[in-house]
Amino acid sequence: MSPWLEEEMGNLIRRLNLDYGLTVLLLEQRVSLIRRVADYFLLLHRGRNVAQGRVAQLDDLTINKWLTVN
């Protein structure tokens, strides 16, 4: 996804939530988008919950452990 499209999609998701009170379930791998639009995260690895919490708790250690391709 292009940076422009990612920004527009993020804006739409935030607007749906803030203006209409809609809850949006987003399945996403881009940490930049997650941090920008989400309040909470749930990280799955092979179908198992390995981390969850408020997006502010999504630290670099967790990202490097579960979201980095080696």
mmCIF file of the N, C-alpha and C atoms, coordinates in Angstrom:
data_MODEL
# 
_entry.id   MODEL 
# 
loop_
_atom_site.group_PDB 
_atom_site.id 
_atom_site.type_symbol 
_atom_site.label_atom_id 
_atom_site.label_alt_id 
_atom_site.label_comp_id 
_atom_site.label_asym_id 
_atom_site.label_entity_id 
_atom_site.label_seq_id 
_atom_site.pdbx_PDB_ins_code 
_atom_site.Cartn_x 
_atom_site.Cartn_y 
_atom_site.Cartn_z 
_atom_site.occupancy 
_atom_site.B_iso_or_equiv 
_atom_site.pdbx_formal_charge 
_atom_site.auth_seq_id 
_atom_site.auth_comp_id 
_atom_site.auth_asym_id 
_atom_site.auth_atom_id 
_atom_site.pdbx_PDB_model_num 
ATOM 1   N N  . MET A 1 1  ? 0.850   -1.167  0.000  1.00 0.00 ? 1  MET A N  1 
ATOM 2   C CA . MET A 1 1  ? 0.000   0.000   0.000  1.00 0.00 ? 1  MET A CA 1 
ATOM 3   C C  . MET A 1 1  ? 0.898   1.234   0.000  1.00 0.00 ? 1  MET A C  1 
ATOM 4   N N  . SER A 1 2  ? 0.545   2.189   -0.792 1.00 0.00 ? 2  SER A N  1 
ATOM 5   C CA . SER A 1 2  ? 1.338   3.419   -0.871 1.00 0.00 ? 2  SER A CA 1 
ATOM 6   C C  . SER A 1 2  ? 1.186   4.221   0.424  1.00 0.00 ? 2  SER A C  1 
ATOM 7   N N  . PRO A 1 3  ? 2.172   5.045   0.752  1.00 0.00 ? 3  PRO A N  1 
ATOM 8   C CA . PRO A 1 3  ? 2.067   5.881   1.953  1.00 0.00 ? 3  PRO A CA 1 
ATOM 9   C C  . PRO A 1 3  ? 0.828   6.780   1.936  1.00 0.00 ? 3  PRO A C  1 
ATOM 10  N N  . TRP A 1 4  ? 0.475   7.307   0.766  1.00 0.00 ? 4  TRP A N  1 
ATOM 11  C CA . TRP A 1 4  ? -0.710  8.158   0.660  1.00 0.00 ? 4  TRP A CA 1 
ATOM 12  C C  . TRP A 1 4  ? -1.979  7.374   0.985  1.00 0.00 ? 4  TRP A C  1 
ATOM 13  N N  . LEU A 1 5  ? -2.100  6.174   0.417  1.00 0.00 ? 5  LEU A N  1 
ATOM 14  C CA . LEU A 1 5  ? -3.279  5.341   0.650  1.00 0.00 ? 5  LEU A CA 1 
ATOM 15  C C  . LEU A 1 5  ? -3.351  4.902   2.107  1.00 0.00 ? 5  LEU A C  1 
ATOM 16  N N  . GLU A 1 6  ? -2.215  4.575   2.699  1.00 0.00 ? 6  GLU A N  1 
ATOM 17  C CA . GLU A 1 6  ? -2.182  4.202   4.112  1.00 0.00 ? 6  GLU A CA 1 
ATOM 18  C C  . GLU A 1 6  ? -2.672  5.355   4.986  1.00 0.00 ? 6  GLU A C  1 
ATOM 19  N N  . GLU A 1 7  ? -2.243  6.564   4.674  1.00 0.00 ? 7  GLU A N  1 
ATOM 20  C CA . GLU A 1 7  ? -2.678  7.728   5.446  1.00 0.00 ? 7  GLU A CA 1 
ATOM 21  C C  . GLU A 1 7  ? -4.174  7.970   5.281  1.00 0.00 ? 7  GLU A C  1 
ATOM 22  N N  . GLU A 1 8  ? -4.672  7.871   4.050  1.00 0.00 ? 8  GLU A N  1 
ATOM 23  C CA . GLU A 1 8  ? -6.101  8.076   3.804  1.00 0.00 ? 8  GLU A CA 1 
ATOM 24  C C  . GLU A 1 8  ? -6.944  7.013   4.508  1.00 0.00 ? 8  GLU A C  1 
ATOM 25  N N  . MET A 1 9  ? -6.503  5.767   4.462  1.00 0.00 ? 9  MET A N  1 
ATOM 26  C CA . MET A 1 9  ? -7.230  4.704   5.134  1.00 0.00 ? 9  MET A CA 1 
ATOM 27  C C  . MET A 1 9  ? -7.227  4.933   6.651  1.00 0.00 ? 9  MET A C  1 
ATOM 28  N N  . GLY A 1 10 ? -6.087  5.338   7.180  1.00 0.00 ? 10 GLY A N  1 
ATOM 29  C CA . GLY A 1 10 ? -5.999  5.641   8.605  1.00 0.00 ? 10 GLY A CA 1 
ATOM 30  C C  . GLY A 1 10 ? -6.924  6.773   9.001  1.00 0.00 ? 10 GLY A C  1 
ATOM 31  N N  . ASN A 1 11 ? -6.983  7.815   8.188  1.00 0.00 ? 11 ASN A N  1 
ATOM 32  C CA . ASN A 1 11 ? -7.886  8.937   8.455  1.00 0.00 ? 11 ASN A CA 1 
ATOM 33  C C  . ASN A 1 11 ? -9.346  8.488   8.458  1.00 0.00 ? 11 ASN A C  1 
ATOM 34  N N  . LEU A 1 12 ? -9.712  7.645   7.512  1.00 0.00 ? 12 LEU A N  1 
ATOM 35  C CA . LEU A 1 12 ? -11.078 7.145   7.435  1.00 0.00 ? 12 LEU A CA 1 
ATOM 36  C C  . LEU A 1 12 ? -11.429 6.319   8.673  1.00 0.00 ? 12 LEU A C  1 
ATOM 37  N N  . ILE A 1 13 ? -10.545 5.449   9.077  1.00 0.00 ? 13 ILE A N  1 
ATOM 38  C CA . ILE A 1 13 ? -10.796 4.610   10.257 1.00 0.00 ? 13 ILE A CA 1 
ATOM 39  C C  . ILE A 1 13 ? -10.974 5.471   11.501 1.00 0.00 ? 13 ILE A C  1 
ATOM 40  N N  . ARG A 1 14 ? -10.097 6.446   11.698 1.00 0.00 ? 14 ARG A N  1 
ATOM 41  C CA . ARG A 1 14 ? -10.217 7.331   12.870 1.00 0.00 ? 14 ARG A CA 1 
ATOM 42  C C  . ARG A 1 14 ? -11.507 8.136   12.811 1.00 0.00 ? 14 ARG A C  1 
ATOM 43  N N  . ARG A 1 15 ? -11.890 8.610   11.625 1.00 0.00 ? 15 ARG A N  1 
ATOM 44  C CA . ARG A 1 15 ? -13.112 9.401   11.482 1.00 0.00 ? 15 ARG A CA 1 
ATOM 45  C C  . ARG A 1 15 ? -14.348 8.555   11.788 1.00 0.00 ? 15 ARG A C  1 
ATOM 46  N N  . LEU A 1 16 ? -14.382 7.309   11.314 1.00 0.00 ? 16 LEU A N  1 
ATOM 47  C CA . LEU A 1 16 ? -15.493 6.421   11.621 1.00 0.00 ? 16 LEU A CA 1 
ATOM 48  C C  . LEU A 1 16 ? -15.623 6.203   13.118 1.00 0.00 ? 16 LEU A C  1 
ATOM 49  N N  . ASN A 1 17 ? -14.491 6.070   13.786 1.00 0.00 ? 17 ASN A N  1 
ATOM 50  C CA . ASN A 1 17 ? -14.508 5.858   15.230 1.00 0.00 ? 17 ASN A CA 1 
ATOM 51  C C  . ASN A 1 17 ? -14.908 7.116   15.984 1.00 0.00 ? 17 ASN A C  1 
ATOM 52  N N  . LEU A 1 18 ? -14.268 8.222   15.680 1.00 0.00 ? 18 LEU A N  1 
ATOM 53  C CA . LEU A 1 18 ? -14.509 9.451   16.440 1.00 0.00 ? 18 LEU A CA 1 
ATOM 54  C C  . LEU A 1 18 ? -15.852 10.098  16.112 1.00 0.00 ? 18 LEU A C  1 
ATOM 55  N N  . ASP A 1 19 ? -16.212 10.172  14.849 1.00 0.00 ? 19 ASP A N  1 
ATOM 56  C CA . ASP A 1 19 ? -17.440 10.864  14.440 1.00 0.00 ? 19 ASP A CA 1 
ATOM 57  C C  . ASP A 1 19 ? -18.703 10.021  14.631 1.00 0.00 ? 19 ASP A C  1 
ATOM 58  N N  . TYR A 1 20 ? -18.592 8.714   14.434 1.00 0.00 ? 20 TYR A N  1 
ATOM 59  C CA . TYR A 1 20 ? -19.768 7.854   14.475 1.00 0.00 ? 20 TYR A CA 1 
ATOM 60  C C  . TYR A 1 20 ? -19.753 6.848   15.621 1.00 0.00 ? 20 TYR A C  1 
ATOM 61  N N  . GLY A 1 21 ? -18.665 6.808   16.370 1.00 0.00 ? 21 GLY A N  1 
ATOM 62  C CA . GLY A 1 21 ? -18.575 5.882   17.496 1.00 0.00 ? 21 GLY A CA 1 
ATOM 63  C C  . GLY A 1 21 ? -18.462 4.430   17.092 1.00 0.00 ? 21 GLY A C  1 
ATOM 64  N N  . LEU A 1 22 ? -18.061 4.184   15.839 1.00 0.00 ? 22 LEU A N  1 
ATOM 65  C CA . LEU A 1 22 ? -17.949 2.810   15.363 1.00 0.00 ? 22 LEU A CA 1 
ATOM 66  C C  . LEU A 1 22 ? -16.671 2.156   15.873 1.00 0.00 ? 22 LEU A C  1 
ATOM 67  N N  . THR A 1 23 ? -16.790 0.912   16.245 1.00 0.00 ? 23 THR A N  1 
ATOM 68  C CA . THR A 1 23 ? -15.628 0.107   16.577 1.00 0.00 ? 23 THR A CA 1 
ATOM 69  C C  . THR A 1 23 ? -15.162 -0.566  15.295 1.00 0.00 ? 23 THR A C  1 
ATOM 70  N N  . VAL A 1 24 ? -13.870 -0.506  15.040 1.00 0.00 ? 24 VAL A N  1 
ATOM 71  C CA . VAL A 1 24 ? -13.314 -1.082  13.818 1.00 0.00 ? 24 VAL A CA 1 
ATOM 72  C C  . VAL A 1 24 ? -12.324 -2.165  14.209 1.00 0.00 ? 24 VAL A C  1 
ATOM 73  N N  . LEU A 1 25 ? -12.509 -3.357  13.671 1.00 0.00 ? 25 LEU A N  1 
ATOM 74  C CA . LEU A 1 25 ? -11.558 -4.440  13.856 1.00 0.00 ? 25 LEU A CA 1 
ATOM 75  C C  . LEU A 1 25 ? -10.642 -4.426  12.644 1.00 0.00 ? 25 LEU A C  1 
ATOM 76  N N  . LEU A 1 26 ? -9.373  -4.150  12.875 1.00 0.00 ? 26 LEU A N  1 
ATOM 77  C CA . LEU A 1 26 ? -8.410  -3.992  11.792 1.00 0.00 ? 26 LEU A CA 1 
ATOM 78  C C  . LEU A 1 26 ? -7.343  -5.071  11.905 1.00 0.00 ? 26 LEU A C  1 
ATOM 79  N N  . LEU A 1 27 ? -7.160  -5.836  10.858 1.00 0.00 ? 27 LEU A N  1 
ATOM 80  C CA . LEU A 1 27 ? -6.085  -6.828  10.793 1.00 0.00 ? 27 LEU A CA 1 
ATOM 81  C C  . LEU A 1 27 ? -4.969  -6.192  9.985  1.00 0.00 ? 27 LEU A C  1 
ATOM 82  N N  . GLU A 1 28 ? -3.870  -5.881  10.652 1.00 0.00 ? 28 GLU A N  1 
ATOM 83  C CA . GLU A 1 28 ? -2.830  -5.078  10.006 1.00 0.00 ? 28 GLU A CA 1 
ATOM 84  C C  . GLU A 1 28 ? -1.452  -5.476  10.522 1.00 0.00 ? 28 GLU A C  1 
ATOM 85  N N  . GLN A 1 29 ? -0.449  -5.407  9.642  1.00 0.00 ? 29 GLN A N  1 
ATOM 86  C CA . GLN A 1 29 ? 0.929   -5.699  10.013 1.00 0.00 ? 29 GLN A CA 1 
ATOM 87  C C  . GLN A 1 29 ? 1.790   -4.447  10.101 1.00 0.00 ? 29 GLN A C  1 
ATOM 88  N N  . ARG A 1 30 ? 1.355   -3.369  9.540  1.00 0.00 ? 30 ARG A N  1 
ATOM 89  C CA . ARG A 1 30 ? 2.154   -2.135  9.547  1.00 0.00 ? 30 ARG A CA 1 
ATOM 90  C C  . ARG A 1 30 ? 2.027   -1.451  10.903 1.00 0.00 ? 30 ARG A C  1 
ATOM 91  N N  . VAL A 1 31 ? 3.119   -1.466  11.650 1.00 0.00 ? 31 VAL A N  1 
ATOM 92  C CA . VAL A 1 31 ? 3.122   -0.886  12.991 1.00 0.00 ? 31 VAL A CA 1 
ATOM 93  C C  . VAL A 1 31 ? 2.810   0.604   12.943 1.00 0.00 ? 31 VAL A C  1 
ATOM 94  N N  . SER A 1 32 ? 3.274   1.296   11.924 1.00 0.00 ? 32 SER A N  1 
ATOM 95  C CA . SER A 1 32 ? 3.006   2.733   11.819 1.00 0.00 ? 32 SER A CA 1 
ATOM 96  C C  . SER A 1 32 ? 1.509   3.020   11.759 1.00 0.00 ? 32 SER A C  1 
ATOM 97  N N  . LEU A 1 33 ? 0.773   2.233   11.004 1.00 0.00 ? 33 LEU A N  1 
ATOM 98  C CA . LEU A 1 33 ? -0.674  2.416   10.910 1.00 0.00 ? 33 LEU A CA 1 
ATOM 99  C C  . LEU A 1 33 ? -1.357  2.010   12.214 1.00 0.00 ? 33 LEU A C  1 
ATOM 100 N N  . ILE A 1 34 ? -0.930  0.923   12.795 1.00 0.00 ? 34 ILE A N  1 
ATOM 101 C CA . ILE A 1 34 ? -1.503  0.468   14.071 1.00 0.00 ? 34 ILE A CA 1 
ATOM 102 C C  . ILE A 1 34 ? -1.352  1.550   15.130 1.00 0.00 ? 34 ILE A C  1 
ATOM 103 N N  . ARG A 1 35 ? -0.160  2.093   15.244 1.00 0.00 ? 35 ARG A N  1 
ATOM 104 C CA . ARG A 1 35 ? 0.087   3.121   16.258 1.00 0.00 ? 35 ARG A CA 1 
ATOM 105 C C  . ARG A 1 35 ? -0.734  4.383   16.004 1.00 0.00 ? 35 ARG A C  1 
ATOM 106 N N  . ARG A 1 36 ? -1.032  4.658   14.770 1.00 0.00 ? 36 ARG A N  1 
ATOM 107 C CA . ARG A 1 36 ? -1.756  5.883   14.433 1.00 0.00 ? 36 ARG A CA 1 
ATOM 108 C C  . ARG A 1 36 ? -3.255  5.767   14.640 1.00 0.00 ? 36 ARG A C  1 
ATOM 109 N N  . VAL A 1 37 ? -3.837  4.593   14.395 1.00 0.00 ? 37 VAL A N  1 
ATOM 110 C CA . VAL A 1 37 ? -5.297  4.504   14.417 1.00 0.00 ? 37 VAL A CA 1 
ATOM 111 C C  . VAL A 1 37 ? -5.879  3.649   15.533 1.00 0.00 ? 37 VAL A C  1 
ATOM 112 N N  . ALA A 1 38 ? -5.086  2.806   16.149 1.00 0.00 ? 38 ALA A N  1 
ATOM 113 C CA . ALA A 1 38 ? -5.641  1.851   17.120 1.00 0.00 ? 38 ALA A CA 1 
ATOM 114 C C  . ALA A 1 38 ? -5.520  2.343   18.559 1.00 0.00 ? 38 ALA A C  1 
ATOM 115 N N  . ASP A 1 39 ? -6.455  1.908   19.366 1.00 0.00 ? 39 ASP A N  1 
ATOM 116 C CA . ASP A 1 39 ? -6.382  2.136   20.806 1.00 0.00 ? 39 ASP A CA 1 
ATOM 117 C C  . ASP A 1 39 ? -5.794  0.904   21.504 1.00 0.00 ? 39 ASP A C  1 
ATOM 118 N N  . TYR A 1 40 ? -6.181  -0.274  21.009 1.00 0.00 ? 40 TYR A N  1 
ATOM 119 C CA . TYR A 1 40 ? -5.739  -1.545  21.588 1.00 0.00 ? 40 TYR A CA 1 
ATOM 120 C C  . TYR A 1 40 ? -5.182  -2.431  20.486 1.00 0.00 ? 40 TYR A C  1 
ATOM 121 N N  . PHE A 1 41 ? -4.344  -3.379  20.880 1.00 0.00 ? 41 PHE A N  1 
ATOM 122 C CA . PHE A 1 41 ? -3.822  -4.354  19.924 1.00 0.00 ? 41 PHE A CA 1 
ATOM 123 C C  . PHE A 1 41 ? -3.914  -5.752  20.519 1.00 0.00 ? 41 PHE A C  1 
ATOM 124 N N  . LEU A 1 42 ? -3.957  -6.723  19.654 1.00 0.00 ? 42 LEU A N  1 
ATOM 125 C CA . LEU A 1 42 ? -3.875  -8.136  20.007 1.00 0.00 ? 42 LEU A CA 1 
ATOM 126 C C  . LEU A 1 42 ? -2.961  -8.758  18.974 1.00 0.00 ? 42 LEU A C  1 
ATOM 127 N N  . LEU A 1 43 ? -1.859  -9.326  19.412 1.00 0.00 ? 43 LEU A N  1 
ATOM 128 C CA . LEU A 1 43 ? -0.868  -9.873  18.496 1.00 0.00 ? 43 LEU A CA 1 
ATOM 129 C C  . LEU A 1 43 ? -0.964  -11.392 18.521 1.00 0.00 ? 43 LEU A C  1 
ATOM 130 N N  . LEU A 1 44 ? -1.222  -11.967 17.356 1.00 0.00 ? 44 LEU A N  1 
ATOM 131 C CA . LEU A 1 44 ? -1.333  -13.415 17.239 1.00 0.00 ? 44 LEU A CA 1 
ATOM 132 C C  . LEU A 1 44 ? -0.116  -13.970 16.511 1.00 0.00 ? 44 LEU A C  1 
ATOM 133 N N  . HIS A 1 45 ? 0.338   -15.130 16.970 1.00 0.00 ? 45 HIS A N  1 
ATOM 134 C CA . HIS A 1 45 ? 1.416   -15.859 16.296 1.00 0.00 ? 45 HIS A CA 1 
ATOM 135 C C  . HIS A 1 45 ? 0.952   -17.301 16.168 1.00 0.00 ? 45 HIS A C  1 
ATOM 136 N N  . ARG A 1 46 ? 0.794   -17.752 14.925 1.00 0.00 ? 46 ARG A N  1 
ATOM 137 C CA . ARG A 1 46 ? 0.298   -19.099 14.647 1.00 0.00 ? 46 ARG A CA 1 
ATOM 138 C C  . ARG A 1 46 ? -1.025  -19.374 15.363 1.00 0.00 ? 46 ARG A C  1 
ATOM 139 N N  . GLY A 1 47 ? -1.881  -18.360 15.377 1.00 0.00 ? 47 GLY A N  1 
ATOM 140 C CA . GLY A 1 47 ? -3.205  -18.508 15.951 1.00 0.00 ? 47 GLY A CA 1 
ATOM 141 C C  . GLY A 1 47 ? -3.283  -18.369 17.463 1.00 0.00 ? 47 GLY A C  1 
ATOM 142 N N  . ARG A 1 48 ? -2.172  -18.074 18.107 1.00 0.00 ? 48 ARG A N  1 
ATOM 143 C CA . ARG A 1 48 ? -2.160  -17.925 19.572 1.00 0.00 ? 48 ARG A CA 1 
ATOM 144 C C  . ARG A 1 48 ? -1.859  -16.481 19.955 1.00 0.00 ? 48 ARG A C  1 
ATOM 145 N N  . ASN A 1 49 ? -2.539  -16.024 20.990 1.00 0.00 ? 49 ASN A N  1 
ATOM 146 C CA . ASN A 1 49 ? -2.333  -14.678 21.511 1.00 0.00 ? 49 ASN A CA 1 
ATOM 147 C C  . ASN A 1 49 ? -0.980  -14.626 22.227 1.00 0.00 ? 49 ASN A C  1 
ATOM 148 N N  . VAL A 1 50 ? -0.060  -13.800 21.711 1.00 0.00 ? 50 VAL A N  1 
ATOM 149 C CA . VAL A 1 50 ? 1.259   -13.684 22.341 1.00 0.00 ? 50 VAL A CA 1 
ATOM 150 C C  . VAL A 1 50 ? 1.460   -12.333 23.026 1.00 0.00 ? 50 VAL A C  1 
ATOM 151 N N  . ALA A 1 51 ? 0.612   -11.352 22.721 1.00 0.00 ? 51 ALA A N  1 
ATOM 152 C CA . ALA A 1 51 ? 0.699   -10.037 23.365 1.00 0.00 ? 51 ALA A CA 1 
ATOM 153 C C  . ALA A 1 51 ? -0.591  -9.279  23.110 1.00 0.00 ? 51 ALA A C  1 
ATOM 154 N N  . GLN A 1 52 ? -0.965  -8.453  24.067 1.00 0.00 ? 52 GLN A N  1 
ATOM 155 C CA . GLN A 1 52 ? -2.142  -7.603  23.890 1.00 0.00 ? 52 GLN A CA 1 
ATOM 156 C C  . GLN A 1 52 ? -2.064  -6.453  24.875 1.00 0.00 ? 52 GLN A C  1 
ATOM 157 N N  . GLY A 1 53 ? -2.827  -5.418  24.598 1.00 0.00 ? 53 GLY A N  1 
ATOM 158 C CA . GLY A 1 53 ? -2.876  -4.275  25.498 1.00 0.00 ? 53 GLY A CA 1 
ATOM 159 C C  . GLY A 1 53 ? -3.174  -2.994  24.751 1.00 0.00 ? 53 GLY A C  1 
ATOM 160 N N  . ARG A 1 54 ? -2.940  -1.902  25.422 1.00 0.00 ? 54 ARG A N  1 
ATOM 161 C CA . ARG A 1 54 ? -3.097  -0.592  24.782 1.00 0.00 ? 54 ARG A CA 1 
ATOM 162 C C  . ARG A 1 54 ? -1.944  -0.398  23.806 1.00 0.00 ? 54 ARG A C  1 
ATOM 163 N N  . VAL A 1 55 ? -2.176  0.309   22.732 1.00 0.00 ? 55 VAL A N  1 
ATOM 164 C CA . VAL A 1 55 ? -1.145  0.510   21.714 1.00 0.00 ? 55 VAL A CA 1 
ATOM 165 C C  . VAL A 1 55 ? 0.104   1.165   22.317 1.00 0.00 ? 55 VAL A C  1 
ATOM 166 N N  . ALA A 1 56 ? -0.066  2.012   23.320 1.00 0.00 ? 56 ALA A N  1 
ATOM 167 C CA . ALA A 1 56 ? 1.087   2.636   23.976 1.00 0.00 ? 56 ALA A CA 1 
ATOM 168 C C  . ALA A 1 56 ? 2.014   1.593   24.600 1.00 0.00 ? 56 ALA A C  1 
ATOM 169 N N  . GLN A 1 57 ? 1.493   0.409   24.882 1.00 0.00 ? 57 GLN A N  1 
ATOM 170 C CA . GLN A 1 57 ? 2.304   -0.674  25.454 1.00 0.00 ? 57 GLN A CA 1 
ATOM 171 C C  . GLN A 1 57 ? 3.028   -1.503  24.391 1.00 0.00 ? 57 GLN A C  1 
ATOM 172 N N  . LEU A 1 58 ? 2.757   -1.244  23.133 1.00 0.00 ? 58 LEU A N  1 
ATOM 173 C CA . LEU A 1 58 ? 3.391   -1.988  22.046 1.00 0.00 ? 58 LEU A CA 1 
ATOM 174 C C  . LEU A 1 58 ? 4.809   -1.465  21.870 1.00 0.00 ? 58 LEU A C  1 
ATOM 175 N N  . ASP A 1 59 ? 5.733   -2.055  22.602 1.00 0.00 ? 59 ASP A N  1 
ATOM 176 C CA . ASP A 1 59 ? 7.107   -1.563  22.644 1.00 0.00 ? 59 ASP A CA 1 
ATOM 177 C C  . ASP A 1 59 ? 7.988   -2.230  21.584 1.00 0.00 ? 59 ASP A C  1 
ATOM 178 N N  . ASP A 1 60 ? 9.183   -1.696  21.435 1.00 0.00 ? 60 ASP A N  1 
ATOM 179 C CA . ASP A 1 60 ? 10.117  -2.198  20.418 1.00 0.00 ? 60 ASP A CA 1 
ATOM 180 C C  . ASP A 1 60 ? 10.517  -3.646  20.667 1.00 0.00 ? 60 ASP A C  1 
ATOM 181 N N  . LEU A 1 61 ? 10.623  -4.062  21.918 1.00 0.00 ? 61 LEU A N  1 
ATOM 182 C CA . LEU A 1 61 ? 10.976  -5.444  22.234 1.00 0.00 ? 61 LEU A CA 1 
ATOM 183 C C  . LEU A 1 61 ? 9.915   -6.405  21.682 1.00 0.00 ? 61 LEU A C  1 
ATOM 184 N N  . THR A 1 62 ? 8.659   -6.089  21.910 1.00 0.00 ? 62 THR A N  1 
ATOM 185 C CA . THR A 1 62 ? 7.565   -6.917  21.399 1.00 0.00 ? 62 THR A CA 1 
ATOM 186 C C  . THR A 1 62 ? 7.543   -6.909  19.876 1.00 0.00 ? 62 THR A C  1 
ATOM 187 N N  . ILE A 1 63 ? 7.714   -5.748  19.292 1.00 0.00 ? 63 ILE A N  1 
ATOM 188 C CA . ILE A 1 63 ? 7.728   -5.640  17.828 1.00 0.00 ? 63 ILE A CA 1 
ATOM 189 C C  . ILE A 1 63 ? 8.866   -6.462  17.245 1.00 0.00 ? 63 ILE A C  1 
ATOM 190 N N  . ASN A 1 64 ? 10.053  -6.332  17.790 1.00 0.00 ? 64 ASN A N  1 
ATOM 191 C CA . ASN A 1 64 ? 11.207  -7.073  17.271 1.00 0.00 ? 64 ASN A CA 1 
ATOM 192 C C  . ASN A 1 64 ? 11.050  -8.567  17.453 1.00 0.00 ? 64 ASN A C  1 
ATOM 193 N N  . LYS A 1 65 ? 10.443  -8.987  18.551 1.00 0.00 ? 65 LYS A N  1 
ATOM 194 C CA . LYS A 1 65 ? 10.282  -10.407 18.813 1.00 0.00 ? 65 LYS A CA 1 
ATOM 195 C C  . LYS A 1 65 ? 9.260   -11.051 17.867 1.00 0.00 ? 65 LYS A C  1 
ATOM 196 N N  . TRP A 1 66 ? 8.144   -10.373 17.636 1.00 0.00 ? 66 TRP A N  1 
ATOM 197 C CA . TRP A 1 66 ? 7.039   -11.010 16.917 1.00 0.00 ? 66 TRP A CA 1 
ATOM 198 C C  . TRP A 1 66 ? 6.778   -10.471 15.512 1.00 0.00 ? 66 TRP A C  1 
ATOM 199 N N  . LEU A 1 67 ? 7.207   -9.263  15.199 1.00 0.00 ? 67 LEU A N  1 
ATOM 200 C CA . LEU A 1 67 ? 6.836   -8.675  13.907 1.00 0.00 ? 67 LEU A CA 1 
ATOM 201 C C  . LEU A 1 67 ? 8.007   -8.469  12.957 1.00 0.00 ? 67 LEU A C  1 
ATOM 202 N N  . THR A 1 68 ? 9.200   -8.793  13.371 1.00 0.00 ? 68 THR A N  1 
ATOM 203 C CA . THR A 1 68 ? 10.369  -8.609  12.515 1.00 0.00 ? 68 THR A CA 1 
ATOM 204 C C  . THR A 1 68 ? 10.665  -9.891  11.749 1.00 0.00 ? 68 THR A C  1 
ATOM 205 N N  . VAL A 1 69 ? 10.907  -9.752  10.457 1.00 0.00 ? 69 VAL A N  1 
ATOM 206 C CA . VAL A 1 69 ? 11.262  -10.909 9.633  1.00 0.00 ? 69 VAL A CA 1 
ATOM 207 C C  . VAL A 1 69 ? 12.762  -11.111 9.731  1.00 0.00 ? 69 VAL A C  1 
ATOM 208 N N  . ASN A 1 70 ? 13.145  -12.307 10.129 1.00 0.00 ? 70 ASN A N  1 
ATOM 209 C CA . ASN A 1 70 ? 14.575  -12.636 10.267 1.00 0.00 ? 70 ASN A CA 1 
ATOM 210 C C  . ASN A 1 70 ? 15.114  -13.276 9.019  1.00 0.00 ? 70 ASN A C  1 
# 
